[in-house]
Amino acid sequence: MSKRDVVIVGAGVVGLSVALALSERFENSLNITLVAEFFPSDDKFNIKYCSPKAGAHFRPFPSTSESDRFACKLTRITQNYFKKLVKDDTFPIKFVKGVEYIEDASSAYLEVKEGYSEEIENFRVLPEESLPAGANFGVSYSTWVLNAPLYLKVLQTKLEERGITFLRKKLDSLKDINNLFDRRPIIVNCSGNGLQYNGGIDPTCFPIRGQTILIRPPENLDLDSTVTYQSKDGQWTFHIERPHGGGVIVGGTKQVGDTLASPRQEDTDALIQRASVLFPHLMKKDDKNEPYFDIIKVNVGFRPARKGGLNVSVEKADQNHVIHAYGAGGMGFELSYGIGHTVSNFMDDIISEEN
């Protein structure tokens, strides 16, 4: 029996994770090609390639909508898979203590609503006396952090070892894929902003600009936690270790619709000011004993968000089955293997229907 051709569009963390999940589920029954303009192995990352710029870590949240509940389910699938991956030292994943402080917590947080604590080890609400000034709520829990650019490179290597083909090509539409194959493949659309079958992108998608700094922490600092602080003015300040010597990401901004590709100095200055108050332990001392952040790089990326949340669905476009998996926003890593698992279920249905 000949292998079924499958083309995954996009080589961000979602596309790579879908390729991994499909190769595990279907082993030798699929001929998988990953088509993208950018890859983890690139010497320099294009501003359009968001995944390598990520922190990344998992921060659970209470579910207040159906899309939240769906995302919650996918984050748990990913978390459980990472517990297996972390046993392989080549994957730069680390399980640490997660801490979150909120200045103006909603009732969903205060009441620990559905989706917040389920399947989260060591989850506990922090006593009021332990909270920093200004915060009215805090929690701690076990979570993971990872080194995004290195993790993506490891994934690409693992996929190549599994026989998956990587093809560099900029697509103007999903239907252009048909020109690359003798028979129409099953298409998995992991293009971030939702490239459409006949061209253009999903009009409900929009960018969320993120600006962070990558720093060298003080030597011998025990990086055993990731901390997020939500201010009442909407600012988010966080630090995330990049394991395997990748430094620490300190962030950040969440600027909806902002498309400035270069670092904005006022954003950097504001971030340094906030982080110096919240995370002084990450600062080094200069010759005059003055604290400073040892900045390696200022990162800018555009999280591919979508009104209504993540789109994981199936459509029949002309003669192609298309599985959509895009619009993850800033949660690509948290949702990644969960999306792959869901796409694998859809793939099973499509192949069964064809047979």
C-alpha positions in Angstrom: 0.0 0.0 0.0 1.5 3.4 -1.0 2.0 6.1 1.6 -0.5 9.0 1.7 1.1 12.3 1.0 0.7 14.9 3.8 1.9 18.5 3.5 2.3 20.6 6.7 2.5 24.3 5.9 4.6 26.2 8.5 7.7 25.3 10.5 6.9 27.1 13.8 6.4 25.1 16.9 2.9 24.1 15.9 3.9 22.8 12.5 6.9 20.9 13.9 4.8 19.4 16.7 2.1 18.3 14.3 4.8 16.6 12.2 6.1 14.9 15.3 2.6 13.7 16.4 1.7 12.4 13.0 5.0 10.6 12.5 4.5 8.9 15.9 0.8 8.0 15.3 1.1 6.8 11.7 4.7 5.7 11.6 5.4 4.5 8.1 2.0 5.1 6.5 2.4 8.8 5.7 4.8 10.6 3.4 5.2 13.9 5.3 6.6 17.0 3.8 7.0 20.2 5.8 6.8 23.3 3.5 7.9 26.7 4.9 9.7 29.9 4.2 11.7 29.7 7.4 13.2 26.9 9.4 14.8 26.4 12.9 18.1 25.6 11.3 18.4 29.1 9.7 21.5 31.1 10.7 19.4 34.2 11.3 15.7 34.3 12.2 13.4 36.5 10.1 11.0 38.8 11.9 8.1 36.9 10.4 9.3 33.7 12.2 7.9 34.1 15.7 8.5 30.8 17.4 12.3 31.2 18.0 11.7 34.5 19.8 9.4 32.9 22.5 10.3 32.5 26.2 8.7 29.9 26.6 6.8 28.6 29.6 3.4 27.3 30.6 1.2 29.5 32.7 -2.2 27.9 33.5 -5.3 30.1 33.5 -9.0 29.8 34.5 -11.4 29.0 31.6 -14.1 31.6 31.0 -15.1 30.6 27.5 -15.4 27.5 25.3 -12.1 28.4 23.5 -10.4 28.6 26.9 -11.7 25.2 27.8 -10.4 23.7 24.5 -7.0 25.4 25.0 -6.8 24.1 28.6 -7.2 20.5 27.4 -4.5 21.0 24.8 -2.1 22.5 27.4 -2.4 19.4 29.6 -1.7 17.1 26.7 1.4 19.1 25.9 2.5 19.2 29.5 2.2 15.4 29.9 4.2 14.9 26.7 6.9 17.2 27.9 7.2 15.1 31.1 8.3 12.3 28.7 10.5 14.5 26.6 12.4 15.9 29.5 13.9 12.4 30.1 15.8 12.9 26.9 18.7 15.3 27.6 18.8 16.5 24.1 15.5 18.4 24.6 16.1 21.7 26.4 13.1 21.4 28.7 13.1 21.9 32.5 10.4 21.6 35.1 10.5 24.4 37.7 8.3 26.2 40.1 5.9 28.7 38.5 4.8 31.7 40.5 2.2 34.3 39.5 1.3 37.6 41.1 -1.8 39.6 40.1 -2.6 43.2 41.1 -6.3 43.2 40.1 -7.3 39.6 39.9 -10.7 38.8 38.4 -13.2 36.5 40.2 -12.2 33.7 37.9 -8.7 33.8 39.4 -9.8 34.5 43.0 -12.2 31.6 43.0 -9.8 29.3 41.1 -12.3 28.6 38.4 -12.4 25.6 36.1 -9.2 25.1 34.1 -6.8 26.8 36.5 -5.6 24.1 38.9 -6.8 20.8 37.2 -3.9 18.4 36.5 -1.4 21.0 37.8 1.0 19.6 40.3 1.7 21.5 43.5 -0.9 24.2 42.8 -1.6 26.4 45.7 -2.9 29.9 46.4 -0.3 31.9 48.2 -1.1 33.5 51.6 -1.8 37.3 51.4 1.2 38.1 53.6 3.6 36.5 51.1 2.4 38.7 48.2 4.5 41.6 46.9 3.2 45.1 47.4 0.3 45.9 45.2 -0.7 42.3 44.4 -4.0 41.0 45.7 -3.6 37.4 44.5 -0.8 34.9 43.9 -0.3 31.2 43.1 2.5 28.8 42.7 2.6 25.5 40.9 4.9 23.1 39.0 5.4 24.0 35.3 8.0 23.8 32.5 10.3 26.2 30.7 12.2 25.6 27.6 14.9 27.1 25.3 12.8 28.0 22.3 15.3 28.3 19.4 17.2 25.2 20.6 14.1 23.2 21.1 12.9 23.9 17.6 16.3 22.9 16.2 16.2 19.6 18.1 12.7 19.0 16.8 13.8 19.6 13.2 16.7 17.2 13.7 14.5 14.5 15.2 12.0 14.9 12.3 14.6 14.6 9.7 15.8 11.4 11.4 12.2 10.1 11.0 12.4 10.7 7.3 10.3 13.9 7.1 11.1 16.1 4.2 11.7 19.9 4.7 11.0 22.0 1.6 11.8 25.7 1.6 9.1 27.6 -0.4 7.0 30.7 0.0 3.4 29.8 -0.7 0.8 32.4 -2.0 -2.0 30.0 -1.3 -2.6 26.5 0.0 -3.8 25.2 -3.4 -0.3 26.0 -4.7 0.8 22.8 -2.9 -0.9 20.7 -5.5 1.7 21.8 -8.1 4.3 20.0 -6.0 2.7 16.5 -6.0 1.4 14.0 -8.5 -1.8 13.5 -6.5 -3.4 16.0 -4.1 -2.1 15.7 -0.6 -3.8 16.2 2.7 -2.9 19.7 3.8 -2.3 20.7 7.4 -2.3 24.5 7.7 0.0 25.5 10.5 0.8 28.9 8.9 0.3 31.0 12.0 -1.8 33.7 10.4 -4.0 31.3 8.5 -3.0 31.2 4.8 -6.1 30.5 2.9 -6.8 27.9 0.1 -7.2 30.5 -2.6 -4.7 33.0 -1.2 -4.6 35.7 1.4 -4.7 35.2 5.2 -7.6 34.6 7.5 -9.1 38.1 8.1 -9.8 37.3 11.7 -6.1 36.9 12.4 -4.0 39.7 13.9 -0.5 40.2 15.4 0.3 40.8 19.0 3.7 42.4 19.2 6.0 41.1 21.9 9.3 42.7 22.9 11.6 41.1 25.4 15.2 41.1 26.5 17.5 38.1 26.6 20.0 38.4 29.5 22.9 36.6 31.0 22.0 36.0 34.7 24.6 36.4 37.5 26.9 33.4 37.8 25.9 30.5 40.0 22.3 31.8 40.3 19.9 29.0 41.0 17.2 29.4 38.3 14.5 27.2 39.8 11.4 29.3 39.0 9.6 31.3 36.4 7.7 34.3 37.7 4.9 36.3 36.1 3.6 39.6 37.4 0.3 41.1 36.1 -0.1 44.8 36.9 -3.5 46.5 37.1 -2.5 48.7 34.1 -2.3 45.7 31.9 1.5 45.3 31.9 3.0 41.8 32.1 6.5 41.3 33.5 8.0 37.9 33.6 11.3 35.9 33.6 11.8 32.6 31.9 15.0 30.6 31.9 16.2 29.1 28.6 17.7 25.8 29.7 21.0 24.4 28.3 22.8 27.8 28.8 20.5 29.9 26.7 20.2 32.8 29.2 17.0 34.2 30.6 14.1 35.9 28.8 12.7 38.9 30.6 9.5 40.4 29.2 7.5 41.8 28.0 4.9 43.6 25.9 1.5 42.5 24.5 0.8 45.1 21.9 -2.3 44.2 19.8 -2.0 45.3 16.2 1.4 46.9 16.6 3.7 45.9 13.7 6.9 47.7 14.5 9.6 45.2 13.6 12.5 46.9 15.3 13.0 47.2 19.1 11.3 50.3 20.6 13.6 51.9 23.1 10.8 53.2 25.3 9.5 49.6 25.6 13.0 48.4 26.6 13.4 51.2 29.1 10.0 50.5 30.7 10.7 46.8 30.8 14.1 47.3 32.5 12.5 49.7 35.0 9.8 47.2 36.0 12.1 44.1 36.0 14.7 45.9 38.1 12.0 46.3 40.9 10.5 42.9 40.6 13.5 40.7 39.7 16.6 42.4 41.1 18.2 38.9 41.6 18.6 38.7 37.9 20.9 41.8 37.8 24.7 41.9 37.8 26.9 44.5 39.5 29.2 46.7 37.6 32.6 48.0 38.8 30.9 50.7 40.8 28.6 48.1 42.4 25.6 49.4 40.5 23.0 46.8 39.4 22.4 46.2 35.7 20.9 43.7 33.3 23.5 42.0 31.2 21.5 42.2 27.9 22.5 39.8 25.1 19.7 40.8 22.7 16.4 42.6 22.5 13.8 40.4 20.8 10.8 41.4 18.8 8.2 38.9 17.6 4.6 38.9 16.4 2.3 36.4 18.1 -0.2 35.1 15.5 -3.5 35.6 17.3 -7.1 35.1 16.0 -10.5 36.5 17.0 -12.3 33.6 18.6 -9.0 31.8 19.5 -7.2 28.9 17.9 -8.6 27.4 14.8 -8.3 23.6 14.7 -10.8 22.3 12.2 -11.2 20.4 8.9 -12.6 21.5 5.6 -12.8 20.1 2.1 -11.4 22.7 -0.3 -11.8 21.6 -3.9 -10.2 18.1 -4.0 -8.0 18.6 -0.9 -8.8 17.8 2.7 -7.4 20.7 4.7 -6.8 20.5 8.5 -6.4 24.0 9.9 -4.2 24.5 13.0 -3.4 28.2 13.4 -4.1 31.3 15.4 -2.4 30.1 18.7 -1.3 33.7 19.6 1.2 33.6 22.4 0.4 30.0 23.3 2.1 28.1 20.5 4.4 26.1 22.8 1.9 25.5 25.5 -0.6 24.1 22.9 1.9 22.5 20.6 1.7 18.8 21.1 -2.0 19.1 22.1 -2.6 20.5 18.7 -0.6 17.7 17.1 -2.6 15.1 19.0 -5.9 16.7 17.8 -4.7 16.9 14.2 -3.7 13.2 14.4 -7.3 12.4 15.3 -8.6 14.4 12.3 -6.0 12.6 10.1 -7.3 9.2 11.3 -10.8 10.2 10.4 -9.8 11.4 6.9 -7.7 8.3 6.1 -10.5 6.1 7.3 -13.0 7.9 5.1 -10.7 7.6 2.1 -10.3 3.9 2.6 
